[in-house]
Amino acid sequence: MPKIKLIQYREKCIGCNVCYEASPSNWKINEEDGKADLIGSKETKKDVFVKDISLDEVEENKIAEDNCPVGIIHVEDG
């Protein structure tokens, strides 16, 4: 079973809510700074968050990746 990684470069997030609208089970808007949080992720480097997702979650997160206006979301084969 291939691993799929969901990656967020949070520092440049503008809090537009596109990711949450596409995949509310993976994203939430942080009430303190208005930026998106990748639910259940781990910070691998400063402000880079990574989470393994299932094949069922790929399509909705590809929508988030394609529509993120600042290009900080990436869905990659792990």
Phi, psi and omega in degrees: 000121181290145175268136177245130180253137173253123186238136178232130173262085195295328186307322184268005179298138178250004176068037184284343175085001181301318182295317180297318180296324181283323186212075184296343178282346181248344186230148170214155178266127181287125183291337182283314184243358177077003179267163180281141172250135175273106186299129176077015182271168174240140177279115182268328174220175180302119178062023172243117184245138185228142178213139172281135177236162179276165177299329178295337183264354185296310186301313182293328179279337171293324176298316177299316179300312183293331185258355178295118185292342180250004172063040184257003180248133180224134174251119186226148170293131184270000000 
